[in-house]
Amino acid sequence: MMWGVFFTIRLTTLIFGLVLGCLILLITQGAFLKWLGLRSPFWRDFIAYVRWIFIIALVFYSIAFIYRYAPAVHKKWRLVSPGSILATFLCIMATLAFSEFVNNFGRYNALYGSIGTVIVLMALIFINSLVLLVGFELNVSIKSLRAIAEKKGCA
C-alpha cells in the first residue's frame, strides 16, 4: 500500500512540474524564439499551433485535476471524463468570446476607470466557474444515471 501512495505522489508531482514548465514556456515563448534565432514564418506559425495545443492540454488537465482531487468526498473519478472535456471546450470558447466582447464592445476603463480591469477579471472568473460547475454536473449526472441503470439491471 505504501508504494501506491509513493507512486501517486510522484506522478502528481511530475504532472504538476510538466504543467508549470508548459506555463513558463508559453509565457516566455517570444524571448525563447529570439534566443534560438528562429525568425522564419514557418517556425512562427508552427509555434502558434503548438501553443494552442499546449493551452488546450493545460486547461483540460487543470480541470480534470480539479474534478478529481477537489471534492471533499473520497470517490474515484476518472481523470478523463465527459465533464472535463465539455468544460475545457466551454472554458476556451467562453474566454475567447468574452475577450472579443471586451476588446470590441466593452469600454470598462472609460466607464469605471482603472477598476474596470478588476471588474472584467471578476466577470471572467465568474463565467469560468459556471463552466466548471456545468462540467462537474455532467459527470455527476452520468454517474447517477449509471448507478440507477445498474440497480435496475439494465447495464
C-alpha positions as CSV (number, residue, x, y, z in Angstrom):
1,M,0.0,0.0,0.0
2,M,2.9,2.3,0.8
3,W,4.3,2.0,-2.8
4,G,0.9,3.1,-4.2
5,V,0.9,6.3,-2.2
6,F,4.5,7.0,-3.1
7,F,3.8,6.4,-6.8
8,T,0.7,8.6,-6.7
9,I,2.6,11.4,-5.1
10,R,5.5,11.1,-7.6
11,L,3.1,11.0,-10.5
12,T,1.2,14.1,-9.3
13,T,4.4,16.0,-8.7
14,L,5.7,15.1,-12.2
15,I,2.4,16.2,-13.8
16,F,2.4,19.5,-11.9
17,G,6.0,20.1,-12.9
18,L,5.1,19.5,-16.5
19,V,2.2,21.9,-16.3
20,L,4.4,24.5,-14.7
21,G,7.1,24.0,-17.4
22,C,4.5,24.4,-20.1
23,L,3.2,27.6,-18.5
24,I,6.7,29.1,-18.3
25,L,7.3,28.1,-21.9
26,L,4.0,29.7,-23.0
27,I,4.9,32.9,-21.2
28,T,8.4,33.2,-22.4
29,Q,8.0,31.9,-26.0
30,G,8.9,35.2,-27.7
31,A,12.1,35.6,-25.9
32,F,12.9,31.9,-26.2
33,L,12.5,32.1,-30.0
34,K,14.6,35.2,-30.3
35,W,17.3,33.4,-28.2
36,L,17.2,30.4,-30.6
37,G,17.3,32.7,-33.6
38,L,14.2,31.3,-35.3
39,R,12.5,34.2,-37.2
40,S,11.1,32.4,-40.2
41,P,7.3,32.5,-40.8
42,F,7.2,28.6,-40.7
43,W,8.5,28.5,-37.2
44,R,6.3,31.3,-36.1
45,D,3.2,29.6,-37.4
46,F,4.4,26.2,-36.1
47,I,4.9,27.7,-32.6
48,A,1.4,29.3,-32.8
49,Y,-0.3,26.0,-33.5
50,V,1.8,24.1,-30.8
51,R,1.0,26.9,-28.4
52,W,-2.8,26.2,-28.8
53,I,-2.2,22.5,-28.3
54,F,-0.4,23.3,-25.0
55,I,-3.1,25.7,-23.9
56,I,-5.9,23.2,-24.6
57,A,-3.9,20.4,-22.8
58,L,-3.1,22.7,-19.8
59,V,-6.8,23.8,-19.4
60,F,-8.0,20.2,-19.8
61,Y,-5.6,18.7,-17.2
62,S,-6.2,21.6,-14.8
63,I,-10.0,21.0,-15.0
64,A,-9.5,17.2,-14.8
65,F,-7.3,17.6,-11.6
66,I,-9.9,19.9,-10.1
67,Y,-12.6,17.4,-10.7
68,R,-10.6,14.5,-9.4
69,Y,-8.9,16.0,-6.3
70,A,-11.1,19.0,-5.2
71,P,-14.2,17.2,-3.9
72,A,-14.2,16.6,-0.2
73,V,-15.6,13.1,-0.7
74,H,-13.3,10.2,-1.5
75,K,-15.0,9.0,-4.7
76,K,-12.7,7.8,-7.5
77,W,-13.4,9.9,-10.6
78,R,-11.7,9.2,-13.8
79,L,-9.1,11.8,-14.9
80,V,-10.6,11.9,-18.5
81,S,-14.3,12.4,-18.2
82,P,-17.1,13.8,-20.4
83,G,-17.5,16.7,-18.0
84,S,-13.8,17.7,-18.2
85,I,-13.9,17.6,-22.0
86,L,-17.1,19.7,-22.1
87,A,-15.7,22.1,-19.5
88,T,-12.5,22.5,-21.4
89,F,-14.3,23.3,-24.7
90,L,-16.7,25.7,-22.9
91,C,-13.9,27.4,-20.9
92,I,-11.9,28.1,-24.0
93,M,-14.9,29.2,-26.0
94,A,-16.2,31.4,-23.2
95,T,-12.8,33.0,-22.7
96,L,-12.4,33.8,-26.4
97,A,-15.9,35.1,-26.7
98,F,-15.5,37.3,-23.6
99,S,-12.2,38.5,-24.8
100,E,-13.8,39.5,-28.1
101,F,-16.6,41.3,-26.3
102,V,-14.3,43.2,-24.0
103,N,-12.0,44.2,-26.9
104,N,-14.7,45.4,-29.3
105,F,-17.8,46.4,-27.3
106,G,-17.0,46.9,-23.6
107,R,-15.5,50.2,-22.6
108,Y,-14.9,49.4,-19.0
109,N,-12.0,51.7,-18.5
110,A,-13.9,54.7,-19.8
111,L,-16.9,53.9,-17.6
112,Y,-15.2,52.6,-14.4
113,G,-11.7,54.0,-14.6
114,S,-8.8,51.8,-13.5
115,I,-11.0,49.5,-11.5
116,G,-12.5,48.3,-14.8
117,T,-9.8,45.8,-15.2
118,V,-10.7,44.2,-11.9
119,I,-14.4,44.1,-12.8
120,V,-13.6,42.4,-16.2
121,L,-11.3,39.9,-14.5
122,M,-14.0,39.1,-11.9
123,A,-16.6,38.6,-14.7
124,L,-14.3,36.2,-16.5
125,I,-13.7,34.2,-13.3
126,F,-17.4,34.1,-12.7
127,I,-18.1,32.8,-16.2
128,N,-15.3,30.1,-16.0
129,S,-16.5,29.0,-12.6
130,L,-20.0,28.5,-14.0
131,V,-18.4,26.4,-16.8
132,L,-16.6,24.3,-14.2
133,L,-19.9,23.7,-12.4
134,V,-21.6,22.6,-15.7
135,G,-18.9,20.1,-16.4
136,F,-18.9,18.6,-12.9
137,E,-22.7,18.4,-13.0
138,L,-22.4,16.5,-16.2
139,N,-20.1,14.0,-14.5
140,V,-22.3,13.6,-11.5
141,S,-25.4,13.1,-13.7
142,I,-23.7,10.4,-15.8
143,K,-22.6,8.7,-12.6
144,S,-26.0,8.8,-11.0
145,L,-27.7,7.5,-14.2
146,R,-25.2,4.6,-14.4
147,A,-26.0,3.7,-10.8
148,I,-29.7,3.8,-11.5
149,A,-29.2,1.6,-14.6
150,E,-27.1,-0.9,-12.6
151,K,-29.7,-1.0,-9.9
152,K,-32.4,-1.9,-12.4
153,G,-30.1,-4.4,-14.1
154,C,-30.0,-2.6,-17.4
155,A,-26.3,-2.3,-17.7
